[in-house]
Amino acid sequence: MADWPTVSLTTALVLITGYYAWQNKRMVEEMRRQNGPYLYVFHDRDWLVIKNGGTRSAHQVKITLLKDADVPKQYQEFAQVIITRPGELPPPEPSEKLTPEKWAEITQGTVKVSTLPAIKSGVSCIAPGERALLARVSRHIGTTTLHQFECVLRYRDGVGAQYEEKQVVEYEI
């Protein structure tokens, strides 16, 4: 009977050590997360953008749509993934390169986000602070309609760790 205090104290020590080990594991996971890439999609002025707000490059970026939406058709012909660095301006409007007839022809209607090149093929790499411009979504004067799509971004960092972000993106056209 004299050993019960030792057994009790040893059990308490094991439980406390297990708790500290569990907390330490959570802290290490959070530190890894803070030192990795972090991608998010948003509407910035006239563009749908993927930005890397993390500290490492994101590689093999794949975008899976859970809910599709419309983007203006006039920009579909010019929709390509354009990588910009912080402070760089996006490319100018393509309208100056077109005849009035061609511009009138391609400005009718909308297409689905799922038809954009970045959605179909993904993006090979987005460095920290860089933005991948997916498509122009112009703000029209007058009545606008709110559009929304839902997506999952899957990507890797330089050492192969996998990341996944689920997002809902809203914009007006």
N, C-alpha and C positions, 0 to 999 in steps of 0.2 A: 503493500500500500504506500510505501514511502516514495515510489517512483512516479506517482500520478502528477506531481507538480512538474517534473522534468518532461514527461510526455506531453502535458498541456502546453508548456512553454515551447517545446520543439514544434508542436503542431501549429501554434500561433506564428512562430518564426517562418515555417514553411509557407503558410498562407500569405504572410506579409511579403516574403521574397517573391512568391508567384505574382502577387499584385504589382510589385515594382517592375518585374520582368515584363509583364503585360503592358504597363504604362510606358516603359522604355521602348518596346516594339512599336507602339503607336506613335511615339515621338520621332523615331527613326523614319517611319513611313511618311509622316508629315514633312520632315526635312527633305526627304527624297522628292516629294511632290513639289515643294517650293523651289527646288533646284532643277526642275525639269521643264520641258516645254508646256505651255498652256495655250490651247487654241480656243478661240470663240468667234462666232459669226455675228455680225451686226450690220445695221444700215447706217452708212456714213455719208451724209449729203446725198449724192446721186448714185451711190454704189452699194452693192452687197459685198461685204468684205469678210475675209477670214484673217484674224490677226493673231500673231504669236506673242502673248504677253508674258511668256516664261523666260527662263535664263538659258535654255538650250534649244537647238534646232529641232524642229519636228520633221520627220521623214515619213514617206509613204502615206501621205494623208488621204484617207478615203472618207467620202461623205455619203451616208445612207439617208435617204429621205423617208420619214415616217408619214409625213403629210406634205403633199405637193402644193404649189401655188403658182400664180402667174407673174411673169415679168414682161415688160414692154417688148413687142416684137422688133421694133426698130433697132434695138441693140443686140439682138441675137446674132446677126451676121458678124458683129464685132466682138462678141463675147469670147474672150480667151482669158486664161489666167495670166494676170499681169502682176508681177511682184514689185512692190515699191518699198523703199526704205523710209525710216522716219524723216518727215520734213519734205519728201518728194511729192510733187503734185501729180495727180492722175493725168493720163493723156487727154488731149483736147477732144471736143465733140467730133464725131466722124462726118457730120453733115457737110462740112466744107469740102470733102472729097467727092461728094456725090452730085449728080445732076438733079434738078428739082423733080423730074419725073421719077427717077429711081428712089429718091427720098420719099416721095408720096406713096410709092408702091410698097415700100417696106415698113412704113409707119402704121399700118393698119393692124389692129388687134394685138394679141398677146400670145406668148408661148409659156410652157411650163418650166419651172426651175429645173426639173429633172432632165431637160434637154441641154443644159449648159455643159460645156466641156469639162469643167472642174468636177461636176457631179458624175459625169460618165467615166472619166479617166482618172480622177484624183489629182493631187498636186504632189510633185516629187519631194520638195523641201521648202520649208518656211523658216528662216533664221529668226533669232530673237529680235523683236521690234518690227519685223517686216510684216507687210500686209499683202495678201493675195486678193486682187480685185476680181470678183467673180462675174459681175454684170452691172451695167448701168440700170438704175431704176429712177428715171427722171421724175422730178416733182412738177406736176402740172399746175398751172394757175387755174383756180376755180375748184370744181368738185374733185375730190380725191376719194379713192377707195382703199380701205385698209386690207392688206394681204398678209398672210401668215403661213410660214411653213415650219415644220418640225424636222430636225435632223439629228443624226448621231455622227460625230467626228471620231474616227479611229486613226491613231498615228503612233509612231515610235520615236524614241529619242536616239541619239548617236550610239548608245550601247545596246539598243534593242529592247529596252523596257517599253511595254505597251501602255497606251493611255486611251481613254474613251470619255467623251463629253456629249451629253444629250442637251439640245438647245431648241428653243422656240424663237423664231426671228420674225419680227413685224416690220412692215414698211408700207408706205403709201404710194400709189401710182394713179 
